[in-house]
Amino acid sequence: MTEDRAAAAIRASGLSHVITRHGQVSSLAEAAAARGVDAADIVKTLVVRRGDDDFVFVLVPGDRSISWPKLRALLGVNRLSMPDQDVAREVTGYERGTITPFGSTTSWPVIADERVAGRTVSIGGGAHGVAFTVDGSALITTLQARSADVTDRM
């Protein structure tokens, strides 16, 4: 079960966390309310393709979206794309909406938007309606993420 894999991975990481379980939600606002955080404090884990069989996780605050020019400049590439849902599942072991770096079937590099640091955030927990509430700065450290300005306001 993917939720168990993610929970085992976050426990093994030593990162202090609280697991939140809630029903299916249909919006960012509903997810934030269910998790007891602001929408900006929900961290979306997006899978981005750099090249053939080369992906990165990008951690994006809920009220922001990836800035493709910023991310391309940071990674030193001319082209990036989002894989379709089947490829995303194949390269992470998680379906869209549940993806997390914790317990991913492949340990891809992590880029965290700089706004994740210095706040309490809620990141997906490997299954719909499951999340981990953690310290954003500790999350970046634990995942050995590269922190940079890679998003724009939505």
C-alpha positions as CSV (number, residue, x, y, z in Angstrom):
1,M,0.0,0.0,0.0
2,T,1.5,3.4,-1.0
3,E,0.4,5.1,2.1
4,D,2.3,2.6,4.2
5,R,5.4,3.0,2.1
6,A,5.3,6.8,2.5
7,A,4.7,6.6,6.2
8,A,7.5,4.1,6.7
9,A,9.8,6.3,4.7
10,I,9.1,9.5,6.6
11,R,9.5,7.6,9.9
12,A,12.8,6.2,8.7
13,S,14.0,9.7,7.8
14,G,13.7,10.8,11.4
15,L,11.8,13.9,10.4
16,S,9.3,15.0,13.1
17,H,5.8,14.8,11.5
18,V,2.1,14.5,12.2
19,I,0.0,12.3,9.9
20,T,-3.3,13.8,8.9
21,R,-6.0,11.6,7.3
22,H,-9.1,13.2,5.8
23,G,-11.7,12.3,3.2
24,Q,-11.4,13.1,-0.5
25,V,-11.2,16.8,-1.2
26,S,-12.0,18.6,-4.5
27,S,-10.0,21.8,-4.0
28,L,-7.0,23.4,-2.4
29,A,-9.2,25.3,0.0
30,E,-10.9,22.0,1.1
31,A,-7.6,20.3,1.5
32,A,-6.3,23.2,3.6
33,A,-9.4,23.2,5.8
34,A,-9.2,19.5,6.3
35,R,-5.5,19.7,7.3
36,G,-5.9,22.8,9.4
37,V,-3.4,24.9,7.5
38,D,-3.5,27.8,5.1
39,A,-3.6,27.0,1.4
40,A,0.0,28.5,1.0
41,D,1.2,25.9,3.5
42,I,0.1,22.9,1.5
43,V,3.1,21.7,-0.5
44,K,2.4,20.1,-3.8
45,T,5.0,17.6,-5.0
46,L,5.2,17.8,-8.8
47,V,7.3,15.5,-11.0
48,V,9.2,17.3,-13.8
49,R,11.0,15.6,-16.6
50,R,14.5,16.9,-17.4
51,G,15.3,14.3,-20.1
52,D,14.9,10.7,-20.9
53,D,14.5,8.8,-17.6
54,D,15.6,11.9,-15.7
55,F,13.1,13.5,-13.4
56,V,13.1,15.8,-10.4
57,F,10.6,16.5,-7.7
58,V,9.6,20.1,-7.3
59,L,8.0,21.2,-4.0
60,V,5.5,24.0,-4.7
61,P,3.5,26.0,-2.1
62,G,-0.3,25.6,-2.7
63,D,-0.9,29.2,-3.7
64,R,1.9,29.1,-6.3
65,S,2.8,27.4,-9.6
66,I,6.0,26.4,-11.2
67,S,7.8,29.2,-13.0
68,W,9.2,27.3,-16.0
69,P,11.7,30.0,-16.9
70,K,13.1,30.1,-13.3
71,L,13.2,26.3,-13.1
72,R,14.9,25.9,-16.5
73,A,17.5,28.5,-15.5
74,L,18.2,26.8,-12.1
75,L,18.6,23.4,-13.8
76,G,20.6,24.7,-16.7
77,V,18.3,23.2,-19.3
78,N,16.3,24.5,-22.3
79,R,13.3,22.2,-22.0
80,L,11.3,20.7,-19.1
81,S,8.0,18.9,-19.2
82,M,5.4,17.3,-16.9
83,P,5.0,13.6,-17.6
84,D,1.6,12.1,-18.1
85,Q,-0.1,10.4,-15.2
86,D,1.0,6.9,-16.3
87,V,4.7,7.9,-16.5
88,A,4.4,9.8,-13.2
89,R,3.1,6.7,-11.5
90,E,5.8,4.5,-13.2
91,V,8.7,6.7,-12.0
92,T,7.4,7.4,-8.5
93,G,5.1,4.5,-7.5
94,Y,2.4,7.1,-6.7
95,E,-0.6,8.3,-8.7
96,R,-1.1,12.0,-9.2
97,G,-2.5,13.8,-6.2
98,T,-0.6,11.5,-3.9
99,I,3.0,11.9,-5.0
100,T,5.6,12.5,-2.3
101,P,9.3,12.1,-2.2
102,F,8.9,9.9,0.8
103,G,8.9,6.3,-0.3
104,S,9.1,7.0,-4.0
105,T,10.2,4.0,-6.0
106,T,13.1,6.1,-7.3
107,S,14.9,8.7,-5.2
108,W,14.8,11.7,-7.6
109,P,16.5,15.0,-6.7
110,V,14.3,17.5,-5.0
111,I,13.9,21.2,-5.7
112,A,12.0,23.1,-3.0
113,D,10.6,26.6,-3.7
114,E,12.3,28.8,-1.1
115,R,8.9,29.7,0.4
116,V,8.7,26.2,1.9
117,A,11.4,27.1,4.5
118,G,10.5,28.8,7.8
119,R,6.9,27.6,8.1
120,T,4.9,24.6,9.0
121,V,3.8,22.8,5.9
122,S,1.6,19.9,4.9
123,I,2.9,17.5,2.2
124,G,1.2,14.6,0.5
125,G,1.4,11.2,2.2
126,G,1.3,8.7,-0.6
127,A,-2.5,8.2,-0.7
128,H,-5.6,10.4,-1.3
129,G,-6.6,12.1,2.0
130,V,-3.2,11.5,3.7
131,A,-0.7,14.2,4.5
132,F,2.4,14.8,6.7
133,T,2.6,18.1,8.6
134,V,6.2,19.0,9.1
135,D,8.6,21.9,9.6
136,G,9.4,23.2,6.1
137,S,13.0,23.9,6.8
138,A,13.5,20.5,8.3
139,L,11.8,19.0,5.2
140,I,14.3,20.7,2.9
141,T,17.2,19.4,5.0
142,T,15.8,15.9,5.3
143,L,15.2,15.6,1.6
144,Q,18.6,17.2,0.8
145,A,16.5,19.5,-1.4
146,R,17.9,22.4,-3.4
147,S,16.0,25.5,-2.2
148,A,15.4,28.3,-4.8
149,D,12.8,30.7,-6.1
150,V,11.2,28.5,-8.7
151,T,7.5,29.6,-8.5
152,D,5.1,32.4,-9.4
153,R,1.9,33.5,-7.7
154,M,-1.1,31.8,-9.3
